[in-house]
Amino acid sequence: MTVLRRLAMVALLLVAPAFAGDVAELRNGFTIPHHARELRDGQMRLYLDEQRTTFVDVAATEITGYHWEADVVAAGGQAANSGNATAPQKDTRQIVAEASDLHGVDADFIRSVIRQESGGNPKAISRTGARGLMQLMPATAEQLGVKDSFSAEQNVHGGAEYLRTLLERYHGDAILALAAYNAGPQAVERYHGVPPYRETQQYVRRVVHDYNRSKGAAASGVAKQAAKSTATGKNTQAPSKADTAKLTASAAN
C-alpha cells in the first residue's frame, strides 16, 4: 500500500487568527461577535476572546450565516462605522487573505486547495454535488453555516474553516488534513492514514506540489528584490526571507 510521507514543519499552516470582526447570525435574530470558531460534533463553538478562554456552543443548524464588521465590540455585538454603504466587490485574492487571517490557515495553502478543487471557478459543481471554489458538499456547507456555496466569500470562509478544523483534528498534519478534505475523515481513520484511493493520493500530491511551488516563487521573489536593492545601491533594508517550510509527498512501496 502506498504511504505518503508526513509533513515536516507544519506549524506554518496554522497561524493565529488576526481578524476579530466575525459575527454569527442566528435563526432567532440574535448575533454573536467572536474571534474564532470551531465545529465540534454538530456544535459550533464560538470563541469570544483572542485567548479562546471564553466561548459559547451553538447548534450549527441554528446559525444561518456569518458576516464581517470593521470594528466589533466582542462582548456587546455592536459595530462601529458599519453604515449602509454598499461594500465594494472583493476579488478571490482578497477573500482568501481575509479567510486566512480569520481562520488561521496559510493563504497559499487555501489557494492551492482552490486550484485543485475548482480551478478557481466559483460556480463549479462536481459529479458528487460539491459546489463552489472549495467544493463544499451541501451537508458540510450547512454545518459550517454557508448559505450560498456559489458565493465566493461564503464558500472560501467555509472551506478555510473546515481546513482549520481538520488541521487541528490531525495535530497540524497537513497531509492527513488534505486526505480528509478529499475522502472524508472517516476514510482517514479507517486506514489510519491516507486512504489507498488513487484519486485521494493524487489530490494530496497535486495540492502539495502547488503549495511548494507557491512558496518557492515567494522566496525567489524576496531574493530577487534583495539583489536588486543591493545592485542599485539603495539604502533600503531587504525584507527578511520568508519561512518556506516545505510540504513533501512522496510514495514508498
C-alpha positions in Angstrom: 0.0 0.0 0.0 1.3 3.4 -0.9 2.2 5.6 2.0 2.6 9.4 1.9 5.3 10.9 4.0 4.0 13.3 6.6 4.5 17.0 6.6 7.6 18.5 8.2 7.3 21.9 9.9 3.5 22.1 9.5 3.2 24.9 12.0 3.3 27.4 9.2 -0.1 26.3 8.1 -1.7 27.2 11.4 -1.4 30.8 12.3 -3.1 32.8 15.0 -6.4 34.5 13.7 -5.8 38.2 13.4 -9.2 39.4 12.3 -11.7 39.9 15.1 -14.8 41.1 13.3 -16.7 37.9 12.6 -20.4 37.8 13.6 -22.6 34.7 13.7 -26.2 35.2 12.6 -28.7 33.0 14.5 -32.2 31.9 13.4 -33.8 33.8 16.3 -32.4 37.1 15.0 -29.6 37.4 17.5 -25.9 37.9 16.5 -22.8 36.7 18.3 -19.5 38.5 17.6 -16.5 36.3 18.0 -12.8 36.0 17.3 -12.7 32.4 16.1 -15.0 29.3 15.7 -14.7 25.6 15.6 -17.1 22.9 14.6 -17.4 20.1 17.2 -19.9 17.2 16.5 -22.6 19.4 15.1 -22.0 22.2 17.7 -20.3 25.4 16.6 -18.0 26.7 19.4 -17.7 30.5 19.2 -14.7 31.9 21.0 -15.4 35.3 22.4 -11.8 36.4 23.2 -8.5 36.1 21.4 -7.1 33.7 24.1 -10.0 31.3 23.5 -10.8 31.1 27.2 -14.4 32.3 26.8 -16.7 30.6 24.4 -20.3 29.6 23.7 -21.6 26.5 22.0 -24.4 26.8 19.5 -26.0 24.1 17.4 -24.7 24.5 13.9 -28.2 24.3 12.5 -29.2 27.4 14.5 -26.6 29.5 12.7 -27.9 30.9 9.4 -24.7 32.6 8.3 -21.8 34.9 9.1 -20.8 38.4 8.2 -17.9 40.7 8.9 -17.8 44.1 10.5 -15.0 46.6 10.6 -14.9 47.1 14.3 -16.9 44.7 16.5 -17.2 45.1 20.3 -16.7 41.5 21.3 -19.0 41.4 24.3 -21.8 43.6 23.0 -22.2 42.8 19.4 -22.2 46.5 18.3 -20.3 47.5 15.3 -18.7 50.9 14.7 -18.9 52.7 11.4 -20.9 49.9 9.8 -23.0 52.3 7.8 -25.3 51.4 5.0 -22.9 51.9 2.1 -22.6 49.0 -0.3 -19.2 47.3 0.1 -17.0 47.1 -3.0 -16.8 43.7 -4.7 -14.0 41.6 -3.4 -11.8 39.5 -5.6 -10.7 36.0 -4.7 -7.2 37.0 -3.5 -8.7 39.5 -1.0 -11.3 36.9 0.1 -8.6 34.3 0.6 -6.4 36.8 2.6 -9.3 37.6 4.9 -10.2 33.9 5.4 -6.5 33.2 6.1 -6.4 35.9 8.8 -9.7 34.9 10.4 -9.4 31.1 10.4 -5.6 30.9 10.8 -4.7 28.9 7.7 -1.9 29.8 5.4 -3.3 31.8 2.4 -1.1 29.9 -0.1 -2.4 26.6 1.2 -6.0 27.8 0.7 -5.2 28.9 -2.8 -3.6 25.6 -3.6 -6.8 23.8 -2.5 -8.9 26.1 -4.5 -6.9 25.5 -7.7 -7.1 21.7 -7.2 -10.8 21.7 -6.2 -12.4 24.0 -8.8 -9.7 25.7 -10.9 -10.9 29.0 -9.4 -14.5 28.6 -10.8 -16.9 29.8 -8.1 -19.8 28.1 -9.9 -18.2 24.7 -10.2 -20.3 21.6 -9.4 -18.7 18.2 -9.1 -20.3 14.9 -10.1 -20.9 14.2 -6.4 -22.6 17.6 -5.9 -19.7 19.5 -4.3 -20.0 23.2 -5.0 -18.1 26.4 -5.4 -14.4 27.4 -5.2 -13.6 24.9 -2.4 -16.1 22.3 -3.5 -18.2 22.1 -0.3 -20.7 19.3 -0.1 -24.2 20.5 0.8 -24.2 18.8 4.2 -20.7 20.2 5.1 -21.8 23.7 3.9 -24.9 23.6 6.1 -22.8 22.6 9.2 -20.4 25.5 8.5 -23.3 28.0 8.2 -22.7 28.5 4.4 -26.0 29.5 2.9 -24.8 30.1 -0.6 -21.9 27.8 -1.8 -21.7 29.8 -5.0 -20.9 33.0 -3.1 -17.1 33.1 -3.3 -16.8 34.8 0.1 -19.0 32.3 1.9 -17.5 29.3 0.2 -13.9 30.3 0.9 -14.5 31.2 4.5 -16.4 27.9 5.0 -13.7 25.9 3.3 -10.9 27.6 5.2 -12.7 26.9 8.5 -13.1 23.3 7.6 -9.4 23.0 6.7 -8.6 24.6 10.1 -10.8 22.0 11.8 -9.1 19.2 10.0 -5.6 20.5 10.7 -6.4 20.8 14.4 -8.0 17.3 14.3 -4.8 15.8 13.0 -2.5 17.9 15.1 -1.2 20.0 12.3 -0.6 17.1 9.8 -1.5 18.8 6.5 -1.2 15.6 4.6 -3.9 13.9 6.6 -6.0 17.1 6.6 -5.9 17.1 2.8 -6.7 13.5 2.6 -9.7 14.0 4.9 -10.8 17.1 2.9 -10.9 14.9 -0.2 -12.0 11.5 1.1 -13.6 12.3 4.4 -12.3 11.9 8.0 -13.9 8.5 8.3 -11.7 7.1 5.5 -8.5 8.5 7.1 -9.4 7.0 10.4 -10.4 3.7 8.8 -7.0 3.3 7.1 -5.0 5.1 9.9 -3.6 7.5 7.3 -4.0 8.5 3.7 -6.6 6.1 2.2 -5.3 3.8 -0.6 -7.5 5.6 -3.1 -5.7 6.7 -6.3 -7.9 9.9 -6.5 -7.1 10.9 -3.0 -3.4 10.2 -3.2 -3.1 12.2 -6.5 -5.1 15.0 -5.0 -2.8 15.3 -2.0 0.3 15.2 -4.3 -1.1 17.9 -6.5 -2.0 20.3 -3.7 1.4 19.7 -2.1 3.2 20.4 -5.4 1.2 23.6 -6.0 1.8 24.8 -2.4 5.6 24.1 -2.6 5.7 25.9 -6.0 3.9 29.0 -4.5 6.3 29.1 -1.5 9.3 28.7 -3.8 8.2 31.5 -6.0 7.7 33.8 -3.0 11.1 33.0 -1.7 12.6 33.6 -5.1 10.9 37.0 -5.3 12.3 38.1 -2.0 15.8 37.1 -3.1 15.5 39.0 -6.4 14.2 42.1 -4.6 17.1 42.0 -2.2 19.6 41.6 -5.0 18.0 44.5 -6.9 18.3 46.8 -3.9 21.9 45.8 -3.5 22.7 46.4 -7.2 21.1 49.8 -7.3 22.9 50.9 -4.1 19.7 51.9 -2.4 19.9 52.3 1.3 17.0 50.0 2.0 16.6 47.0 4.2 15.8 43.9 2.3 12.8 42.1 3.6 13.5 39.0 5.7 13.5 35.7 3.9 10.1 34.1 4.1 9.8 30.9 6.0 9.0 28.4 3.2 8.5 25.2 5.2 8.1 22.6 2.5 5.3 20.2 2.2 6.5 16.9 0.9 4.5 14.0 -0.5 6.4 11.0 -1.9 5.4 7.4 -2.4 7.1 4.5 -0.8 6.2 0.9 -1.5 
